Amino acid sequence: DDENSLIINYQGAMLNIALMPGPIPGNEATEAATENYMWQAAVQQTSQHTGHLLVAVLGIGQSIIENGEMLVKLTAAACKQPGALGVYANGVVYPPDYYQHFAGMLKENLFPIYNLVWFGLYKSKKGFCAYTNGLQNFGFDEIEVLDSSANPNELHDFLSDIANYVITQNVLLQDGETIGFSDEEKLPISKNRGVAVPGESLKIAFKPCVRKSN
């Protein structure tokens, strides 16, 4: 009965796309666009939006990973609309082409980690720092790396590997444990108040010199 809302039952999930006639309230999306350090035109483009599509997936008979993958498929399809300016998710705004590109990981049977978790980067006085935004949607603590001597690319790749491992293998990292990608690598984990994320977060001490490539 509502021409602005589309509801689809598909593979045990309820998919919903609703057209909201006004911009996202409170300048929220434009402020989130400032967090995307990879997209220079993020704020300018986001500030032009005059309406938005609300995309949601309610998966009753599916796992949370399957629900996430379905959400990515649905959102990537919505990105094909001529008026799509960006995707507001995980506390940031993604360019539509970026979102569609990484949604393509699903075609290779890979988990679309870059669509479902944002990896923020910033510089401190002692090095580079990184954080996740999106792990809580899967029931896990957000992760931060603080004051690392790693360069931004190393830090981004490290944190995305960890986040992908946590979600796809359902690994609950604990305060006081260690983690590593080899028998020799033992990076300490601590849990305390978040620096770049609200509430508590897990901190992993990462130094690129201790990580060995295969």
Sine and cosine of phi, psi and omega as CSV:
sin_phi,cos_phi,sin_psi,cos_psi,sin_omega,cos_omega
0.00,0.00,-0.29,0.96,-0.04,-1.00
-0.95,-0.30,0.92,-0.40,-0.05,-1.00
-0.94,0.33,-0.21,0.98,0.00,-1.00
-0.99,-0.12,0.10,1.00,-0.04,-1.00
-0.72,-0.69,0.68,-0.73,0.02,-1.00
-0.82,-0.58,0.83,-0.55,0.02,-1.00
-0.86,-0.51,0.79,-0.62,-0.04,-1.00
-0.78,-0.63,0.75,-0.66,0.17,-0.99
-1.00,-0.08,0.87,-0.49,-0.12,-0.99
-0.55,-0.83,0.86,-0.51,0.07,-1.00
0.78,0.63,0.71,0.70,0.05,-1.00
0.98,0.17,0.13,0.99,0.00,-1.00
-0.83,-0.55,0.46,-0.89,0.10,-1.00
-0.97,-0.25,0.89,-0.46,-0.02,-1.00
-0.98,-0.21,0.70,-0.71,-0.06,-1.00
-0.72,-0.70,0.79,-0.61,0.15,-0.99
-0.81,-0.59,0.86,-0.52,-0.03,-1.00
-0.83,-0.56,0.74,-0.67,0.05,-1.00
-1.00,0.05,0.89,-0.46,0.05,-1.00
-0.99,-0.17,0.85,-0.52,-0.17,-0.98
-0.94,0.34,-0.24,0.97,-0.02,-1.00
-0.90,-0.43,0.17,-0.99,0.05,-1.00
-0.93,0.37,0.28,-0.96,0.05,-1.00
-0.89,0.45,0.79,-0.62,-0.14,-0.99
-0.88,0.47,0.40,-0.92,0.15,-0.99
0.93,0.36,0.36,0.93,0.00,-1.00
0.85,0.53,0.38,0.92,-0.12,-0.99
-0.89,0.46,-0.72,0.69,-0.05,-1.00
-0.92,0.39,-0.65,0.76,-0.01,-1.00
-0.90,0.44,-0.63,0.77,0.05,-1.00
-0.92,0.40,-0.64,0.77,0.03,-1.00
-0.91,0.42,-0.50,0.87,-0.01,-1.00
-0.89,0.45,-0.44,0.90,0.01,-1.00
-0.92,0.40,-0.31,0.95,-0.03,-1.00
-0.98,0.18,-0.22,0.97,-0.04,-1.00
-1.00,0.04,1.00,-0.09,-0.04,-1.00
-0.96,0.29,-0.18,0.98,-0.03,-1.00
-1.00,-0.09,-0.08,1.00,-0.10,-0.99
-0.77,-0.63,0.98,-0.19,-0.08,-1.00
-0.91,0.41,-0.54,0.84,-0.05,-1.00
-1.00,-0.02,0.24,0.97,-0.11,-0.99
-0.85,0.52,-0.77,0.64,-0.06,-1.00
-0.93,0.38,-0.71,0.70,-0.02,-1.00
-0.87,0.50,-0.70,0.71,-0.05,-1.00
-0.96,0.29,-0.67,0.74,-0.02,-1.00
-0.90,0.43,-0.60,0.80,-0.04,-1.00
-0.92,0.40,-0.21,0.98,-0.02,-1.00
-1.00,0.08,-0.17,0.99,-0.14,-0.99
-0.95,0.31,0.66,-0.75,-0.02,-1.00
-0.89,-0.45,-0.02,1.00,0.05,-1.00
-0.29,-0.96,0.08,-1.00,0.03,-1.00
-0.41,-0.91,0.43,-0.90,0.10,-0.99
-0.99,-0.12,0.79,-0.61,0.08,-1.00
-1.00,-0.10,0.90,-0.43,-0.08,-1.00
-0.94,-0.34,0.78,-0.62,-0.05,-1.00
-0.58,-0.81,0.49,-0.87,0.07,-1.00
-0.76,-0.65,0.81,-0.59,0.09,-1.00
-0.91,-0.42,0.98,-0.18,-0.05,-1.00
-0.98,-0.18,0.97,-0.26,-0.04,-1.00
-0.98,0.18,-0.68,0.73,-0.07,-1.00
-0.97,-0.22,0.27,0.96,-0.05,-1.00
-0.88,-0.47,0.32,-0.95,0.09,-1.00
-0.97,0.26,0.25,-0.97,-0.01,-1.00
-0.92,0.40,-0.51,0.86,0.07,-1.00
-0.92,0.38,-0.69,0.72,0.03,-1.00
-0.89,0.46,-0.62,0.78,0.05,-1.00
-0.89,0.46,-0.68,0.73,0.02,-1.00
-0.89,0.46,-0.68,0.74,0.01,-1.00
-0.91,0.42,-0.62,0.79,0.04,-1.00
-0.91,0.41,-0.62,0.79,0.04,-1.00
-0.89,0.45,-0.65,0.76,0.02,-1.00
-0.90,0.44,-0.69,0.72,0.02,-1.00
-0.87,0.50,-0.71,0.70,-0.04,-1.00
-0.92,0.40,-0.69,0.72,-0.01,-1.00
-0.92,0.38,-0.64,0.77,0.03,-1.00
-0.89,0.46,-0.60,0.80,0.06,-1.00
-0.91,0.42,-0.65,0.76,0.02,-1.00
-0.91,0.41,-0.46,0.89,0.02,-1.00
-0.91,0.42,-0.29,0.96,-0.01,-1.00
-0.98,0.19,-0.14,0.99,0.05,-1.00
-0.90,0.44,0.66,-0.76,-0.07,-1.00
-0.83,0.56,-0.54,0.84,-0.07,-1.00
-1.00,-0.03,0.13,0.99,-0.05,-1.00
-0.93,0.37,0.84,-0.54,-0.01,-1.00
-0.97,-0.24,-0.47,0.88,-0.05,-1.00
-0.02,-1.00,0.18,-0.98,0.04,-1.00
-0.88,-0.47,0.88,-0.48,0.02,-1.00
-1.00,-0.08,0.94,-0.34,0.00,-1.00
-0.36,-0.93,0.47,-0.88,0.07,-1.00
0.83,0.55,0.58,0.81,0.08,-1.00
0.96,0.28,0.28,0.96,-0.04,-1.00
-0.53,-0.85,0.18,-0.98,0.08,-1.00
-0.90,-0.43,0.83,-0.56,0.01,-1.00
-0.99,-0.12,0.56,-0.83,0.18,-0.98
-0.92,0.40,0.59,-0.80,0.00,-1.00
-0.84,0.54,-0.63,0.77,-0.02,-1.00
-0.93,0.36,-0.57,0.82,0.08,-1.00
-0.89,0.46,-0.72,0.69,-0.04,-1.00
-0.90,0.44,-0.69,0.72,0.00,-1.00
-0.91,0.40,-0.63,0.78,-0.01,-1.00
-0.86,0.51,-0.77,0.64,-0.06,-1.00
-0.98,0.21,-0.35,0.94,0.15,-0.99
-0.90,0.44,-0.41,0.91,0.03,-1.00
-0.90,0.44,-0.25,0.97,0.08,-1.00
-0.86,0.51,-0.47,0.88,0.00,-1.00
-0.90,0.44,-0.51,0.86,0.02,-1.00
-0.93,0.37,-0.33,0.94,0.02,-1.00
-0.97,-0.23,0.27,0.96,0.00,-1.00
0.87,0.50,0.56,0.83,0.07,-1.00
-0.95,-0.32,0.55,-0.84,0.03,-1.00
-0.95,0.31,0.78,-0.63,-0.07,-1.00
-0.98,0.20,0.93,0.38,-0.12,-0.99
-0.87,0.48,-0.57,0.82,-0.08,-1.00
-0.97,0.23,-0.26,0.97,0.11,-0.99
-1.00,0.08,-0.49,0.87,-0.16,-0.99
-0.97,-0.26,-0.23,0.97,0.06,-1.00
-0.69,-0.72,0.75,-0.66,0.07,-1.00
-1.00,-0.09,0.67,-0.74,0.02,-1.00
-0.92,-0.39,0.99,-0.17,-0.03,-1.00
-0.99,0.12,0.53,-0.85,0.01,-1.00
-0.72,-0.69,0.62,-0.78,0.12,-0.99
-0.41,-0.91,0.27,-0.96,-0.05,-1.00
-0.96,-0.29,0.70,-0.71,0.09,-1.00
-0.95,-0.33,-0.03,-1.00,0.01,-1.00
-0.94,0.35,-0.35,0.94,-0.09,-1.00
-0.95,-0.32,0.01,1.00,-0.02,-1.00
0.46,-0.89,-0.40,-0.92,0.02,-1.00
-0.98,-0.22,0.53,-0.85,-0.01,-1.00
-0.81,-0.58,0.43,-0.90,0.00,-1.00
-0.57,-0.82,0.40,-0.92,0.01,-1.00
-0.47,-0.88,0.36,-0.93,0.08,-1.00
-0.97,-0.24,0.45,-0.89,0.16,-0.99
-0.63,-0.77,0.95,-0.30,-0.03,-1.00
0.62,-0.78,-0.33,0.95,0.00,-1.00
-0.90,0.44,-0.53,0.85,0.00,-1.00
-0.89,0.45,-0.44,0.90,0.05,-1.00
-0.90,0.43,-0.35,0.94,0.01,-1.00
-0.97,-0.25,0.11,0.99,0.06,-1.00
1.00,0.00,0.27,0.96,-0.01,-1.00
-0.90,-0.43,0.35,-0.94,0.09,-1.00
-0.95,0.31,0.56,-0.83,0.15,-0.99
-0.93,0.38,0.41,-0.91,-0.07,-1.00
-0.86,-0.51,0.62,-0.78,0.06,-1.00
-0.76,-0.65,0.51,-0.86,0.20,-0.98
-0.84,-0.54,0.81,-0.59,-0.09,-1.00
-0.91,-0.42,0.63,-0.77,0.17,-0.99
0.77,0.64,0.77,0.64,-0.02,-1.00
-1.00,-0.01,0.51,-0.86,0.08,-1.00
-0.99,0.11,-0.05,1.00,0.03,-1.00
-0.93,0.38,0.46,-0.89,0.10,-1.00
-0.99,0.17,0.26,-0.97,-0.09,-1.00
-0.83,0.56,-0.65,0.76,-0.01,-1.00
-0.91,0.42,-0.68,0.73,0.03,-1.00
-0.88,0.48,-0.67,0.74,-0.04,-1.00
-0.92,0.39,-0.68,0.73,0.02,-1.00
-0.88,0.47,-0.72,0.69,-0.02,-1.00
-0.91,0.40,-0.65,0.76,0.01,-1.00
-0.88,0.48,-0.75,0.66,-0.07,-1.00
-0.93,0.36,-0.59,0.81,0.03,-1.00
-0.93,0.37,-0.59,0.80,0.06,-1.00
-0.89,0.45,-0.69,0.72,0.01,-1.00
-0.90,0.44,-0.73,0.68,-0.04,-1.00
-0.89,0.45,-0.67,0.74,0.02,-1.00
-0.89,0.46,-0.67,0.74,0.03,-1.00
-0.89,0.46,-0.70,0.71,-0.03,-1.00
-0.88,0.48,-0.73,0.69,-0.06,-1.00
-0.95,0.30,-0.79,0.62,-0.13,-0.99
-0.95,0.32,-0.47,0.88,0.01,-1.00
-0.98,-0.21,0.03,1.00,0.02,-1.00
0.80,0.60,0.81,0.58,-0.05,-1.00
-0.98,-0.19,0.83,-0.56,0.03,-1.00
-0.99,-0.15,0.97,-0.23,0.02,-1.00
-0.96,0.29,0.61,-0.79,-0.10,-1.00
-0.85,-0.53,0.48,-0.88,0.10,-1.00
-0.87,0.50,0.74,-0.67,0.03,-1.00
1.00,-0.05,-0.16,0.99,0.03,-1.00
-1.00,0.10,0.04,-1.00,0.14,-0.99
-0.81,-0.59,0.34,-0.94,0.04,-1.00
-0.60,-0.80,0.48,-0.88,0.03,-1.00
-0.18,-0.98,0.26,-0.97,-0.01,-1.00
-0.98,-0.20,0.17,0.98,0.09,-1.00
-0.49,-0.87,0.17,-0.98,0.01,-1.00
-0.91,0.41,-0.48,0.88,-0.04,-1.00
-0.99,0.11,-0.44,0.90,-0.08,-1.00
-0.99,0.11,0.89,-0.46,0.00,-1.00
-0.73,-0.68,1.00,-0.05,-0.06,-1.00
-1.00,-0.08,0.84,-0.54,-0.05,-1.00
-0.93,0.36,0.58,-0.81,0.01,-1.00
-0.90,-0.44,0.73,-0.68,0.09,-1.00
-0.74,-0.67,0.46,-0.89,0.01,-1.00
-0.84,-0.55,0.84,-0.54,0.03,-1.00
-0.34,-0.94,-0.20,-0.98,-0.08,-1.00
-0.87,0.50,0.70,-0.72,-0.02,-1.00
-0.94,0.35,0.52,-0.86,0.04,-1.00
-0.99,-0.12,-0.78,0.63,-0.01,-1.00
-0.96,-0.26,-0.04,1.00,0.00,-1.00
-0.79,-0.61,0.49,-0.87,0.00,-1.00
-0.95,0.31,0.42,-0.91,0.01,-1.00
0.95,0.32,-0.44,-0.90,0.01,-1.00
-1.00,-0.03,0.42,-0.91,0.06,-1.00
-0.58,-0.81,0.31,-0.95,0.10,-0.99
-1.00,0.04,0.72,-0.69,0.05,-1.00
-0.95,-0.31,0.78,-0.62,0.07,-1.00
-0.91,-0.41,0.82,-0.57,0.02,-1.00
-0.99,0.15,0.95,-0.33,-0.09,-1.00
-0.89,-0.45,0.81,-0.58,0.12,-0.99
-0.82,-0.58,0.82,-0.58,-0.07,-1.00
-0.88,0.48,-0.41,0.91,-0.06,-1.00
-0.94,0.35,-0.33,0.94,-0.04,-1.00
-1.00,-0.09,-0.13,0.99,0.00,-1.00
-1.00,-0.09,0.83,-0.56,-0.08,-1.00
-0.96,-0.27,0.68,-0.74,0.04,-1.00
-0.99,0.16,0.41,-0.91,-0.01,-1.00
-0.98,0.22,0.00,0.00,0.00,0.00
